[in-house]
Amino acid sequence: MPVQLLKIIEGQSGTSLPSHLQKETLQHLREGCDHTNKYIQGIVTISYPLTKLRDGTDFFKIVVQDSDHLCSQINSINVLIYGKMAEDCAKIIRNGETFIVAGFKVIKLPTAREDGRHDCHLEVSEEAGSAVYVCETEMVQIILPCSSGNMTCFLCSVAPKYVYTPLNHLKGGTVVNVYGVVKFFKPPYISKGTDYCSVVTLVDPSNVKLTCSLFSGNRDSLPKIYKVGDIVRFHRIKISEYNGQMQGITSGGFASLTFDGTVGAPVVPRTSSRVYTFMEEEQKTVEELRIWAASNISISGPAAKLSGVQPMLFFDLTCQLVGKAKVDGSSFLLKVWDGTKCPYPTWKVPVEAKDLEGEKVLLHQLRNLAVDILVYDNHVQLAEPLQIGSFLRIYSIHSKQANADNEDVSPIEFHLHGGTCYGRGIGVLPESNPDVKELKAFLESVDLTDSQNMESMCSMDVDSTFGNVTDLELHLQRCQQLSVTVLTDHQDLSNTELKTIIISTAPQQYRIRAKLRTYKPQKLHQSVKLYCSKCKSLQEVPDRDDFDFILHDSAGTAPNPELHNTSWYESVTWTTQDQKQREIAIHFVKHDEMLQHPEDTLLMIEGGTLKEIWKLTKRFKCVIPVRSTEDDLELLDLSAPFLLRGNVKYYGCKQCSTPKPMKNLSSIAAEQQPSWEPTEIAQVLGIELLQYVFVMKFTLVDETGALNAYLFDYEKFFQIPASEILTNNFLQQKMQMTMNTLCPPGKKLGDLPWLECFIRSYNVRDAMKNQVYYQIFDTTVAEDVV
C-alpha cells in the first residue's frame, strides 16, 4: 500500500520501515541528488484542504517540520501530494502527526524562502513510486487541575523535554521556545485578509525585549492575555532580526500558554488547546518570573471605574455589555456598565430602538448608569458578535468633552478609535477571571431603584439648540456691516429669522443673516475627516504611527523577483547597507514601453520606510506602497494610504472597497496621455475613494434666537482643499485667520461680523424622539476675508 498507518508506542514504531531506507535531513536535500533510498520524517504542522487541479487531478498540500532540528534556519518543507495518494492522505493526516515519505522528487523553487521553509519542495505520487507512512501515537490520559474542576489532557506517553531560550540568547532565523513577562500587548484584531493578529512585547530577567507578531485564522488560538504583567510561554516561535532587534512571529506548530502574573495567584494556564504539556519545574519558572516582574515591571493597577473618569483621558475599563447596535459602516455602539456612575453627563448615541439589542427592561433600569461607547473601524468586526451579558475589558478608551453649548454641563463622549496604537482593542473575559468575579459580586449589590431616582443628565442632547440668550447679548447693533460670506445660489430666497426656523418642521431650506457665536472644534486640524460617499460613513484621518507600523510590517516580506520587469513597469532593487539589511524594490510604470519624466511617473515601492516614501513623492508624480504575492503585487492594508501624491495621502474605504491586482494599472499606462488621477487609479484598483472633508459645528445667533448648524464641506466654504490642510502650514494659518475673522476671539456679540448663509433642516430619529438638525450649504467665505 502506498499509504500506511503506523502506530508509535513509547517512541517505537509498531511496524518497521523497509530496511534499505535511510533517514535524510532537510539540510541535505538538493535538487538533482539521488534520494532513492532515503526518507524524510517530520511533524505535520499545516495541512490544506484537498483540491483538484485544472486537469481534475486530486492535490493535497502539507507543511512538515523537522522536530529534531527546530533551531535550524531550515526546519520545515512543503510537501505536494498528487492523485489517489492525495485523496488517501487527506483522509488520515492530521496536524501534529508524524509523517514519513520515501520515493519523493525534490523540486527547486524559483525564489528563496524567508519563512524558515526549505527552498525546495517535495512532490509525491503513486506514479513516482512514492510511499507515505503516517504515524499514530499511543496516548495516555493525564489529569490536570483547572479553575472550574478537572480538565483532561491527552499527552504522549513520553512527554517531550522542551528547552527554553533566554531572550538575550535569541538568534535570527531560528525557531525557539521562550518564557516571558508581558510588557505591552495589542488584543487580537483583524489583520489584512481573514487572519487575526496580536502584538506582544516580552521581557525577562536578561533585560532584553522581544516583540512578537502573532497570526491565526482562529482568534481563540492566540494567547489569552488580559493585562500587562501576565506570564506567557511560547512554543515554536520563529525569530528574525529587524533594525538590529530580534522579533518573533508565529511559525508552524506555534502554541502558547498564559498565566496570571500576580504573585501568589494559582498557576493555572489559559489556552484553547486540549493538548499541551506543563511540567512541575515549569511552575517554578512561572513563580520566579512573577517575583521578578513585581520588582522590575511597571504593572498598571486595576482598570478605571466609570465613577473616576475625567475628560480627555485614555483608560482601560472592565465592564459588562448590556446593549449593542450598528450605527453605520465604520462605527458600532456598545452600552456597558460597571456598577458606578460617571460624575459627568454622558453622550447617548442616537440609534433606532429596533436596532438596539439587549433586554429592554434592564436597559431602562440602567439608563442612568450605563454609558455608550462608540467603537470604530477594525474594532467593529470584533464588537458585532459580542454576546449581551458578556464581560469585557476595553483598552485605551478615549473620554472627551462633547461639542455641547453649555460648557458647565458638557457631556463626555467615550470612543474606541480605529487602529491598534497604544494597545487599543476589546477583550472578552471569562467568568473565572478574578476581576470578573469581583465585578459580578459588585454588580449584584447595586440597588437599581436608587439609581433610577438620581437626577440624570445622561440623556442630554448634545446638539440641542440654545436656550434663551440674555437681553444684553441679544442687543445687536443694527449697523450696516458687510457680510463676510457670499451666497453662491438660491438668490430668490429671503432671510428668515432663527426663531421661525426653530419652530418650523423639517426638511426645509432657508437663507439667514446671523452672527457666529462659537464654533467647534477649536483646534481646526481636528475638523478634517475622511468621508465615504457610498456608505456615508465618517472616520478620523489615520495618524503617522499607523502608517509607519504597516510599512514596518510589510518590510518583512521580501520582494518576489518573478514579479520584476514586466511589460508595463521596470524594476530596480537593492539592499540597504545599514543594520536593517532591508530589501527594497521600486517598479517604475512605463508608457509606450518607455519610462516617463519623473513628474509624470507613477511608481510602486516595496520595503520602503515612511521617510523614503516621502522623499519619492517630492520627485515623482504618484507613489503606491505595495508588497509581493506569488502572482502579483498587491496593496497594503487599507488602514494605510493606497496612494501618495505630493503631500496628500489617499485612503480607501475598508467597508466598500474590493482591492484588485496592481496589473489593472496597466490599462491607465496604455492611455495616450496617462494622467494618474487618484479617482481613476482608485477605480481600476477597486478602491472606494475616501474624501477629505471639513466637519464643524457653528452656533449662529440673531435677535430672535440661536441654533447649531453643521458645516460639511470639501473646499467650497473656506476655498481651501481639506485634503491639504493637514500637511500645509500656510493653509492652516490661512484657515485660522479666516475663523478669527468670522468669530473674532474676545469680541462682544454685538461686535461680531454678519454672516449670510443658506442652511437646510433635516430629521434624524433616535430611540426616543425625532431630532431636527441644520447644515450650512452653498455658502463661501468672501475673498477679501480669505
C-alpha positions in Angstrom: 0.0 0.0 0.0 1.5 3.4 -0.9 -0.1 5.0 2.2 0.3 3.1 5.5 -0.8 3.9 9.1 1.9 3.1 11.7 1.4 3.1 15.5 4.1 4.6 17.7 4.2 3.2 21.2 6.7 4.6 23.7 8.7 6.1 20.9 9.0 2.9 18.8 7.1 2.1 15.6 4.9 -0.9 15.7 5.7 -1.6 12.1 9.3 -1.4 10.7 10.2 0.7 7.7 11.9 -1.1 4.8 15.4 -1.9 5.8 17.0 -0.2 2.8 15.6 3.2 3.7 17.9 5.7 5.5 16.7 8.9 7.1 17.6 12.2 5.3 17.7 15.6 7.0 16.2 18.7 5.3 19.5 20.4 5.3 20.9 17.8 2.9 18.1 17.8 0.4 19.2 19.0 -3.0 17.6 19.0 -6.4 19.3 16.5 -8.8 20.8 14.4 -6.0 19.9 10.7 -5.6 17.4 10.2 -2.8 16.2 6.8 -4.0 16.8 5.0 -0.7 16.1 8.0 1.6 13.1 9.0 3.6 12.1 12.3 5.2 10.4 12.3 8.6 8.7 15.2 10.5 5.6 16.6 12.2 2.7 17.8 10.1 2.2 21.5 11.2 -0.1 22.7 8.4 -2.5 20.8 6.2 -4.5 22.4 3.4 -7.9 21.3 2.1 -7.9 18.6 -0.6 -8.5 20.3 -4.0 -8.4 19.5 -7.7 -6.1 20.8 -10.3 -7.4 22.1 -13.7 -6.9 18.7 -15.3 -9.0 17.0 -12.5 -6.1 15.6 -10.6 -6.5 15.5 -6.8 -4.0 17.7 -4.9 -3.1 17.8 -1.2 -0.5 20.1 0.4 1.0 19.9 3.8 3.9 21.5 5.7 6.2 19.1 7.5 8.6 20.3 10.3 11.8 18.6 11.3 11.3 18.2 15.0 14.9 17.1 15.5 16.3 20.4 14.2 13.9 23.1 15.5 16.7 25.7 15.9 18.0 25.2 12.4 17.3 28.0 9.9 15.7 25.5 7.6 13.3 23.4 9.7 10.2 22.8 7.5 9.3 22.0 3.9 6.3 22.0 1.7 5.1 18.5 0.5 2.8 18.4 -2.6 0.8 15.1 -3.0 -1.0 14.2 -6.2 -3.6 11.8 -7.5 -5.1 8.9 -5.5 -2.4 9.2 -2.9 -3.6 12.8 -2.2 -7.1 11.6 -1.6 -5.9 8.8 0.8 -3.6 11.2 2.7 -6.2 13.8 3.2 -8.4 11.2 4.9 -6.0 10.3 7.6 -3.4 13.0 8.0 -3.9 15.4 10.9 -1.8 18.3 12.3 0.7 17.1 14.9 1.1 13.6 13.5 4.4 12.1 12.4 4.8 11.9 8.6 7.3 9.8 6.7 7.8 9.8 2.9 10.1 7.9 0.6 10.3 7.9 -3.2 9.9 11.7 -3.5 11.0 14.2 -6.1 13.0 17.3 -4.9 12.0 20.4 -6.9 13.9 23.6 -6.5 11.7 26.7 -6.0 12.4 29.7 -8.3 12.8 32.2 -5.3 14.4 32.0 -1.9 12.2 31.4 1.1 12.2 33.8 4.1 9.8 31.9 6.4 12.1 29.1 7.6 11.0 26.6 4.9 13.2 24.8 2.5 13.9 26.4 -0.9 12.8 23.1 -2.4 9.6 21.2 -2.1 8.8 17.5 -2.3 6.5 16.1 -4.9 4.8 12.8 -4.0 2.6 10.4 -6.1 1.9 6.8 -6.8 3.2 7.2 -10.4 6.5 8.3 -9.0 6.7 5.2 -6.8 6.3 7.2 -3.6 5.4 5.6 -0.2 3.9 7.5 2.7 3.8 6.4 6.3 1.6 8.3 8.8 2.4 7.5 12.4 -0.3 7.4 15.1 1.0 7.9 18.6 -0.3 5.8 21.5 -1.6 8.3 24.1 -2.1 8.1 27.8 -4.5 10.2 29.9 -3.2 12.9 32.2 -5.5 14.8 34.5 -4.5 18.5 35.2 -6.4 20.8 37.6 -8.5 23.6 36.1 -10.2 26.6 37.8 -13.6 25.0 37.0 -12.7 21.5 38.0 -10.7 18.7 36.4 -9.5 19.0 32.8 -8.5 16.0 30.8 -5.4 16.4 28.5 -4.1 13.7 26.2 -0.4 13.6 26.1 2.2 11.3 24.5 3.3 8.6 26.9 6.8 10.1 26.9 6.3 13.8 27.3 8.8 15.8 25.2 11.5 17.7 27.1 11.4 21.4 25.9 14.4 23.7 26.1 13.6 27.4 26.8 15.8 30.1 25.4 16.5 33.3 27.4 15.6 36.4 25.4 19.3 37.6 25.3 20.3 34.4 23.6 18.0 34.6 20.6 19.3 34.4 17.1 17.7 35.3 13.8 16.4 32.5 11.6 15.8 30.1 14.5 12.6 28.6 16.0 12.7 28.5 19.8 10.6 28.1 22.9 10.5 31.1 25.3 9.0 32.3 28.6 8.5 36.0 29.2 6.5 38.7 31.1 4.1 40.8 29.0 5.3 44.4 28.9 2.9 45.6 26.2 0.2 43.9 24.1 -2.5 44.5 21.5 -5.6 42.4 21.9 -6.4 40.3 18.8 -7.6 42.3 15.8 -8.4 41.6 12.2 -5.3 41.8 10.0 -5.2 42.0 6.2 -7.3 39.1 4.9 -9.1 36.9 7.4 -6.4 36.3 10.0 -6.4 37.7 13.5 -3.2 39.3 14.7 -1.9 40.1 18.2 1.3 42.0 19.0 3.0 41.1 22.3 6.2 42.6 23.8 8.0 40.3 26.3 10.8 40.9 28.8 12.6 38.5 31.1 15.4 38.8 33.7 18.0 39.2 31.0 16.5 42.7 30.4 16.1 42.1 26.7 12.8 42.9 24.9 11.2 40.7 22.3 8.2 42.0 20.2 6.1 39.2 18.6 3.6 39.5 15.8 1.2 36.5 16.2 -1.2 35.5 13.5 -4.0 32.9 13.4 -7.2 32.2 11.5 -8.9 31.4 14.8 -8.9 34.2 17.4 -9.2 31.8 20.3 -5.9 30.2 19.4 -3.9 33.4 20.1 -2.6 34.0 23.6 -5.3 34.9 26.2 -3.5 37.9 27.6 -5.6 40.2 29.8 -3.2 42.7 31.2 0.4 43.8 31.4 2.4 41.6 33.7 0.8 38.3 32.6 3.3 35.4 32.0 3.4 33.7 28.7 5.0 30.6 27.3 5.5 30.4 23.5 6.4 27.1 21.8 7.9 27.2 18.3 8.1 31.0 17.8 10.2 32.0 14.8 12.9 34.6 15.5 14.0 37.2 12.9 16.2 40.2 13.1 15.0 43.7 12.1 16.6 47.0 12.6 19.1 45.5 15.0 16.5 43.9 17.2 15.0 40.4 17.5 11.4 39.9 16.6 9.1 36.9 16.9 6.5 35.6 14.5 4.2 32.6 14.6 5.5 29.5 12.7 4.1 26.1 12.0 3.1 24.4 15.3 3.1 27.6 17.3 1.4 27.2 20.7 1.0 29.3 23.8 0.1 29.3 27.5 -0.7 32.4 29.6 -0.6 32.7 33.3 -1.8 35.4 35.7 1.3 37.4 36.7 0.1 38.2 40.2 2.4 36.8 42.9 0.6 34.1 44.9 -2.2 33.6 42.3 -3.0 30.0 41.3 -0.7 28.7 38.4 -3.5 27.8 36.0 -2.7 28.1 32.3 -5.0 29.8 29.8 -5.1 28.0 26.5 -7.6 27.0 23.8 -5.7 23.8 23.1 -6.8 20.5 24.6 -3.3 19.0 24.3 -0.3 20.6 26.0 2.4 19.7 28.5 3.2 21.6 31.6 5.8 20.1 33.8 6.4 20.6 37.5 9.6 22.5 37.0 7.8 25.0 34.8 5.5 26.0 37.6 8.7 27.2 39.4 9.6 29.2 36.3 6.3 31.0 36.3 6.5 31.8 40.0 10.1 33.1 39.6 9.0 35.4 36.7 6.2 36.7 38.8 8.5 37.7 41.6 11.0 39.3 39.2 8.2 41.2 37.4 6.8 42.6 40.6 10.1 44.5 41.2 11.1 45.3 37.7 8.0 45.8 35.5 5.7 48.8 35.8 2.4 46.9 36.0 -0.6 49.1 35.8 -3.1 49.0 38.6 -6.8 47.9 38.2 -8.7 49.3 35.3 -10.5 52.6 35.8 -14.1 52.8 37.2 -16.7 55.0 35.5 -17.0 56.9 38.7 -13.4 58.1 38.4 -13.4 59.1 34.7 -12.4 62.6 33.8 -12.5 64.3 30.4 -9.6 63.9 28.0 -8.3 60.6 29.4 -7.3 57.3 27.8 -8.2 54.4 30.1 -9.0 50.7 30.3 -12.4 49.6 31.5 -13.6 46.3 32.9 -17.4 46.2 32.4 -20.5 44.2 31.4 -22.1 44.5 28.0 -25.9 45.3 28.3 -26.7 46.6 24.8 -25.3 47.0 21.3 -26.3 48.4 17.9 -24.8 49.1 14.5 -24.5 52.8 13.9 -23.0 52.9 10.4 -20.5 51.2 8.2 -17.5 52.3 10.3 -18.8 52.5 13.9 -20.7 50.3 16.4 -22.3 51.1 19.7 -21.6 49.2 22.9 -23.7 50.0 26.0 -21.8 48.9 29.2 -21.8 49.4 32.9 -19.6 48.7 35.9 -22.0 49.5 38.7 -20.6 53.0 39.3 -21.9 56.3 37.9 -19.9 58.7 35.8 -19.7 62.1 37.5 -20.4 63.9 34.2 -23.4 63.7 31.9 -22.7 61.2 29.2 -23.4 61.3 25.5 -26.2 59.0 24.2 -25.6 57.8 20.7 -28.8 58.2 18.6 -30.0 54.8 17.3 -33.3 53.3 16.3 -35.0 51.4 19.2 -35.5 48.4 16.8 -31.7 48.3 16.1 -30.7 48.2 19.8 -30.0 44.7 21.1 -30.4 44.0 24.8 -33.0 43.4 27.4 -35.3 46.4 27.3 -36.3 46.3 30.9 -32.7 46.2 32.1 -31.6 48.9 29.7 -34.3 51.1 31.1 -33.2 50.3 34.7 -29.6 51.1 33.8 -30.3 54.3 31.9 -28.5 56.4 34.5 -25.6 54.0 35.0 -24.8 52.5 31.5 -22.6 54.5 29.1 -22.4 54.5 25.4 -19.0 53.6 23.8 -18.6 54.1 20.1 -16.1 51.8 18.5 -14.7 52.4 15.1 -13.1 50.7 12.0 -11.3 47.5 12.7 -12.9 47.1 16.2 -16.4 46.9 14.6 -15.8 43.3 13.4 -14.9 42.3 16.9 -17.7 44.2 18.5 -20.6 42.9 16.4 -20.5 39.2 17.6 -20.1 40.1 21.3 -22.8 38.4 23.5 -25.1 40.6 25.6 -24.2 39.9 29.2 -20.5 39.1 28.5 -17.8 40.7 30.5 -15.3 42.9 28.6 -12.1 44.7 29.1 -11.9 47.6 26.6 -8.4 49.0 26.2 -7.5 52.7 25.6 -11.0 54.2 25.6 -10.9 58.0 24.9 -13.1 60.1 27.1 -13.5 63.6 25.5 -15.7 66.6 26.0 -18.6 66.6 23.6 -19.4 69.6 21.4 -22.0 71.0 23.8 -23.1 74.6 24.1 -23.2 75.0 27.9 -19.6 74.1 29.0 -20.7 73.7 32.6 -22.7 70.6 31.9 -20.9 69.4 28.8 -21.4 65.7 28.3 -18.5 63.2 28.0 -18.2 61.0 24.9 -16.5 57.6 25.0 -14.7 56.5 21.9 -12.6 53.5 21.0 -10.7 54.9 17.9 -9.7 52.8 15.0 -6.3 51.2 14.7 -4.3 49.4 17.4 -1.9 52.1 18.6 -1.4 52.1 22.4 -3.0 48.7 22.6 -6.5 49.8 21.6 -8.9 46.8 21.4 -11.6 44.7 23.0 -11.0 41.6 25.1 -13.7 39.1 26.4 -13.0 38.0 29.9 -14.1 34.5 31.1 -16.3 34.3 34.3 -13.4 32.6 36.0 -11.3 35.7 35.7 -10.7 37.2 39.2 -11.6 40.7 38.0 -14.9 39.4 36.6 -15.7 37.6 39.9 -15.2 40.8 41.8 -17.2 42.8 39.3 -20.1 40.4 39.3 -20.3 40.5 43.1 -20.4 44.3 43.0 -23.0 44.5 40.2 -25.3 42.2 42.2 -25.1 44.6 45.2 -26.1 47.7 43.2 -29.6 49.0 44.1 -31.1 49.9 40.7 -34.1 51.6 42.4 -31.8 54.3 43.9 -30.1 54.8 40.5 -33.4 55.5 38.8 -34.2 58.2 41.3 -31.0 60.1 40.7 -31.0 63.3 38.7 -30.0 62.1 35.3 -28.2 64.2 32.8 -27.2 61.3 30.6 -29.9 61.9 28.1 -28.8 65.5 27.4 -29.0 66.2 23.7 -25.5 67.3 22.7 -26.9 69.1 19.7 -29.9 70.8 21.3 -30.4 74.4 20.4 -29.6 77.3 22.7 -32.0 78.3 25.4 -32.8 82.0 25.8 -29.8 84.2 25.4 -29.5 87.2 27.7 -31.0 90.5 26.7 -27.5 92.0 26.7 -26.3 89.6 24.2 -29.4 90.0 22.0 -29.0 93.7 21.9 -27.3 93.5 18.5 -26.1 96.6 16.8 -28.0 97.3 13.6 -25.2 98.9 11.8 -24.9 98.2 8.2 -21.9 95.8 8.4 -20.8 94.0 5.2 -21.3 90.2 5.4 -18.1 88.1 5.5 -19.7 85.3 3.5 -21.0 85.0 -0.1 -24.1 83.1 -1.3 -23.5 81.1 -4.4 -27.1 80.1 -5.3 -30.8 80.4 -4.4 -30.8 84.2 -4.6 -34.6 84.1 -4.7 -34.8 83.1 -1.0 -35.4 85.9 1.5 -33.9 86.0 5.0 -35.7 84.0 7.7 -35.3 84.6 11.5 -33.8 81.8 13.5 -36.8 81.7 15.8 -39.0 80.9 12.9 -36.7 78.2 11.7 -36.5 76.6 15.1 -40.3 76.1 15.3 -40.7 75.0 11.7 -40.9 71.4 10.5 -38.1 69.8 8.6 -36.9 69.3 5.9 -36.7 72.9 4.5 -34.1 75.4 3.1 -33.5 78.9 4.5 -31.5 82.0 3.9 -30.3 83.6 7.2 -28.3 86.6 8.4 -26.7 85.8 11.7 -23.5 86.0 13.8 -21.1 83.2 14.6 -21.1 83.0 18.4 -18.9 79.9 18.8 -17.5 77.0 16.7 -16.2 73.6 17.3 -13.6 72.1 17.2 -11.3 75.0 18.3 -8.3 73.1 17.1 -9.0 73.4 13.4 -7.0 70.4 12.3 -9.4 68.2 14.2 -12.2 69.3 11.8 -10.7 67.3 8.9 -12.3 63.9 8.5 -12.5 61.2 5.8 -15.9 60.6 4.2 -17.2 57.7 2.1 -19.9 58.8 -0.3 -21.0 55.3 -0.8 -21.7 54.1 2.8 -22.0 57.7 4.2 -19.5 56.9 7.0 -17.1 59.4 8.6 -13.8 58.4 10.1 -10.7 60.0 11.6 -7.6 60.5 9.4 -5.2 57.8 10.5 -2.1 59.0 12.2 1.5 58.7 11.1 2.2 55.9 13.6 -0.4 53.6 12.0 1.1 54.0 8.5 4.7 53.5 9.9 3.7 50.3 11.6 2.1 48.9 8.4 5.2 49.7 6.4 7.4 48.2 9.1 5.2 45.0 9.0 5.2 44.7 5.2 9.0 45.2 5.1 9.3 41.6 6.5 8.1 40.2 3.1 10.9 40.1 0.6 10.2 41.3 -3.0 9.4 38.5 -5.4 11.9 38.6 -8.3 9.5 36.8 -10.5 7.3 40.0 -10.5 10.1 42.3 -11.6 10.4 43.9 -15.1 7.1 43.2 -16.7 5.8 44.6 -19.9 4.3 47.7 -18.2 6.8 48.5 -15.5 10.6 48.4 -15.0 12.0 47.3 -11.6 15.1 48.3 -9.6 16.1 46.5 -6.4 18.8 47.0 -3.7 19.6 46.0 -0.1 20.2 48.7 2.4 23.7 48.8 3.9 22.6 49.7 7.5 21.8 47.2 10.2 18.3 46.7 8.9 19.5 45.0 5.7 16.1 45.7 4.1 15.4 44.7 0.6 13.7 47.4 -1.4 12.2 47.2 -4.9 10.8 50.1 -6.9 8.7 49.5 -10.0 8.5 52.4 -12.5 5.4 52.3 -14.6 6.2 52.7 -18.3 4.2 54.4 -21.2 4.7 53.0 -24.7 7.4 50.8 -23.3 9.3 53.9 -22.2 9.9 55.4 -18.8 8.3 58.9 -18.4 9.7 62.0 -16.9 9.7 61.8 -13.0 7.0 64.5 -12.8 4.7 62.3 -14.9 5.7 58.9 -13.4 3.8 56.6 -11.1 5.9 54.1 -9.2 5.3 51.3 -6.8 7.6 50.6 -3.8 8.2 47.5 -1.7 10.0 47.6 1.6 10.4 51.4 1.9 10.2 53.4 5.1 7.9 56.4 5.6 10.9 58.7 5.2 12.0 57.1 2.0 8.4 57.2 0.5 8.0 60.9 1.3 11.3 61.6 -0.5 10.0 59.8 -3.6 6.8 61.9 -3.5 8.8 65.1 -3.9 10.2 63.9 -7.2 7.7 61.6 -8.7 4.0 62.2 -9.5 2.5 59.3 -7.7 3.8 56.6 -5.2 1.9 53.4 -4.3 3.2 51.2 -1.4 2.8 47.5 -2.3 4.0 44.1 -1.4 4.6 40.8 -3.3 2.4 37.8 -3.5 3.1 34.7 -5.5 1.2 36.0 -8.6 1.1 39.8 -8.4 1.8 42.9 -6.5 -0.9 44.0 -4.0 -1.8 47.0 -1.9 -1.1 47.1 1.8 -3.8 47.1 4.4 -6.3 49.9 3.7 -5.5 51.4 7.0 -2.6 52.8 5.1 -2.9 55.2 2.2 -3.1 53.3 -1.1 -1.7 56.3 -3.0 0.6 59.3 -2.2 0.6 62.3 -4.5 2.5 65.4 -3.5 1.7 66.0 0.2 -1.6 64.2 0.1 -2.3 60.7 1.2 -5.3 59.0 -0.4 -7.3 56.4 1.6 -9.9 53.8 0.6 -13.0 52.7 2.5 -12.5 49.3 4.1 -16.2 48.7 4.0 -16.9 49.4 0.4 -13.5 48.6 -1.4 -12.7 45.4 -3.1 -9.0 45.7 -4.0 -7.9 44.3 -7.3 -4.4 43.3 -8.5 -1.9 46.0 -9.4 -1.8 44.8 -13.0 -5.0 46.6 -13.6 -3.0 49.8 -13.6 -1.6 48.8 -17.0 -4.9 49.9 -18.6 -4.1 53.5 -17.5 -0.5 53.2 -18.5 -1.7 52.3 -22.0 -3.7 55.5 -22.4 -2.5 58.1 -24.8 -1.6 60.6 -22.0 -1.9 58.9 -18.6 -3.0 61.5 -16.0 -2.7 59.3 -13.0 -5.6 61.0 -11.3 -6.4 59.5 -7.8 -10.1 58.9 -8.8 -9.1 56.9 -11.9 -6.4 54.9 -10.0 -8.9 54.1 -7.3 -11.5 52.9 -9.8 -9.2 50.4 -11.6 -7.9 49.1 -8.3 -11.4 48.5 -6.9 -11.0 51.2 -4.2 -13.9 53.4 -2.9 -12.0 56.6 -2.5 -12.4 58.4 0.8 -12.8 62.2 0.5 -11.2 64.7 2.9 -13.9 67.0 4.4 -14.3 69.7 7.0 -16.8 68.9 9.7 -17.6 71.7 12.1 -20.4 73.0 14.3 -21.3 76.7 14.2 -23.5 78.3 16.8 -25.4 81.0 14.9 -27.4 83.8 16.7 -29.6 86.7 15.6 -32.0 88.9 17.5 -34.6 86.1 17.9 -32.7 83.1 18.9 -29.8 80.7 18.3 -29.2 77.3 16.7 -26.4 75.0 15.9 -25.6 74.4 12.2 -23.1 71.9 10.9 -20.6 72.6 8.2 -19.8 69.7 5.9 -17.5 70.9 3.2 -14.8 69.8 0.9 -13.2 73.1 -0.2 -16.1 75.4 -1.2 -16.7 77.2 2.1 -13.1 78.1 3.1 -11.8 77.9 -0.5 -9.1 75.7 0.9 -8.9 71.9 0.0 -9.5 69.8 3.0 -7.1 67.2 1.6 -4.1 69.5 2.0 -4.8 71.3 5.3 -3.0 68.6 7.5 0.3 68.9 5.6 0.4 72.6 4.7 1.3 75.1 7.5 0.4 78.1 5.3 -3.1 76.7 4.7 -3.5 76.0 8.4 -2.6 79.6 9.2 -5.0 80.9 6.5 -7.9 78.8 7.9 -7.2 80.1 11.4 -7.1 83.7 10.2 -10.5 83.1 8.4 -12.1 81.8 11.6 -10.6 84.7 13.6 -12.4 87.0 11.1 -15.7 85.1 11.3 -15.6 84.8 15.1 -13.0 87.2 16.5 -11.7 86.0 19.9 -12.5 88.2 22.8 -15.1 90.3 21.0 -18.6 91.0 22.3 -21.5 89.5 20.4 -22.6 93.0 19.2 -19.1 93.5 17.6 -19.1 90.2 15.6 -19.5 90.4 11.8 -22.6 89.3 10.0 -22.7 86.1 8.1 -25.2 85.4 5.3 -25.6 81.8 4.6 -28.0 79.1 3.5 -29.0 76.3 5.9 -31.1 73.3 5.4 -33.0 71.4 8.1 -33.3 67.7 8.2 -34.7 64.9 10.6 -32.7 62.3 12.5 -34.7 59.9 14.6 -33.1 58.3 17.7 -34.5 55.8 20.1 -36.7 58.3 22.0 -37.7 61.1 19.6 -37.2 62.8 16.3 -34.4 65.4 16.2 -34.0 68.3 13.8 -30.5 69.2 12.6 -29.2 72.0 10.4 -26.5 72.1 7.8 -24.8 75.0 6.0 -24.7 74.8 2.2 -24.0 76.8 -0.9 -22.1 79.4 1.1 -18.5 80.7 0.6 -16.2 82.9 2.7 -15.7 86.2 0.9 -12.5 86.6 -1.0 -11.4 89.7 0.9 -11.6 87.6 4.1 -9.5 84.6 2.9 
